[in-house]
Every structure is written in C-alpha cells, then in structure tokens.
Amino acid sequence: MRLSALLLFLLAACSEPGAELPTTGAAPAVMEEAVEPEPEPAVDVPREDNLLPETEQVTVYYRHPLIQVLLPRSRKIFRHFNTAGRIKQVIDQLSLAPEDGYGSSIWPTDTHVREVYLLDSGTVVVDFYPDFLQKVYVGAAREELMVYSLVNSILDNFGDFRNVFILVDGQVQETLMGHIDIETPLYPNKVNSVIPDDPEEDSLIEEDLLEQKEEKDLSNPQEGLN
C-alpha cells in the first residue's frame, strides 16, 4: 500500500502545470521508492489474460549497415492492453537484429528494464538496471545512436507522449555511458540521424564510401599497405 500511494503521489505531482522531473544526482526519496519494480512475468512470455490474440506493427530504429545513422524498420509485438507493457516490448526489439538482416541492433542482448512509467505530463520514464551498462564501452557516436534509437522507437509508436526520461537504477544520471546528456527528458532526434530506407540511396552511399577509401589509399600509399 505504501508503495502504491507513493507512486500515485509522484504521477499526480508530475502532471501538474509547471511540475519538473528530478534534477541531476540522486532522485528524491519518493522517486527512489516509486521506481522499485514489482515482480511480473517477463515480456517475452506474455500472459494470455493480458493479451489480445493479434499482433501489431511497430517502428524500431536500428543502426544503418553502412554509416553511423539510424534506420527505421518494422517489427511485430503483441497487442497488449497495457501501454507500458507494449513499450517494454518495443525496447526488447532494440536488442534484436532486423528480421531481414538489413541494419544491426545497437543495444546489447542483455538489456534489462526495471520499469516503465507513463506520466500525465506526456513523459515516458524508462528505468534501466545498471549491470548491463557497466559491460558496454562505446564512443560518443555509438552512445548517441543507442539513446535516440530508444527515444525515437518509443515516441514514433506512442503518439500520446512527447519525450522520454531515462533513469538508471532509479536514479537521475548525467549521461548514459559517459557521453550523451540524459539529465532531462529527451525528444526525438531525426534531423541528422535518420535517412530514408531506400536501397538505391544505399547504393549511392556505398559508392561514395568506396571512392573516399580509394582516394585515401592513393594519398597515403603506406597506410594502404598496413
């Protein structure tokens, strides 16, 4: 009962005009207790009483096979009565390769979500367990792809929400893994990170990359021998 009351208090506070999410550092005591996950069946083994018999199509963002940008691909999830449950399924898809092999997953296969919260203010709060993040070492470009593959995949499929706030172990963090700021809610980033899913466009990109490599090899013959 105490946990439920605290969670209701948190949701009500965030839905009021002018309410703000936690700032940098440890989350307030209310947030810490409210984000404690309750035991539930794993998302990949859905309970029959919580699911409709059919599936639905969702858009999931993967890494483009040729360059460092995001690529939208279609996947299927169970049509769940609970929106948070559907969002968890979308997050699960981020660590799976596209079915046709075009593109690659960015999140590690052992990605684990503690809980997902939906605030009346239009924010999706995704709270990750920290263990798997401590095993991942990436640069700023890869971390940016990870963060926005998550944000874009959630907001593209759930239009009632406008931003995503990432917590780690119930705490507000400065960055996810040392590079990309996650202290505040994040909005979709599609201006420079997403390109059309167009095989002809990919062919032109591949030709351009090949020409750049040939020019580099000609200007640095010794490097081409190594």
FENWO-V621239 format. One record per residue. OMEGA is omega in whole degrees, 0 to 359 (none if undefined). Layout:
# FENWO-V621239
omega-><OMEGA/OMEGA>
This chain:
# FENWO-V621239
omega-><181/180/181/180/180/180/178/178/180/182/180/181/183/182/180/178/177/180/182/175/182/178/184/176/182/178/178/183/180/179/183/182/184/184/176/184/175/180/177/180/178/183/184/173/187/176/185/183/180/187/167/186/185/178/176/181/177/177/180/183/179/176/178/184/185/185/185/174/179/183/179/179/181/174/179/174/175/178/187/176/186/183/179/178/178/178/177/178/178/178/177/182/183/181/178/179/176/185/182/177/181/187/181/179/182/181/180/184/181/175/182/179/176/181/174/179/180/183/180/180/180/181/170/178/178/182/182/166/185/191/185/180/180/180/184/179/182/175/183/182/180/179/177/177/179/184/186/170/177/184/182/182/179/187/176/186/183/189/178/183/187/177/182/178/184/172/174/182/178/184/172/181/176/180/177/180/173/186/190/183/176/181/182/177/184/179/180/178/184/185/184/188/182/177/181/175/187/181/179/177/179/179/178/178/181/178/181/179/179/178/179/179/180/178/179/179/179/180/178/184/181/180/179/180/184/none>
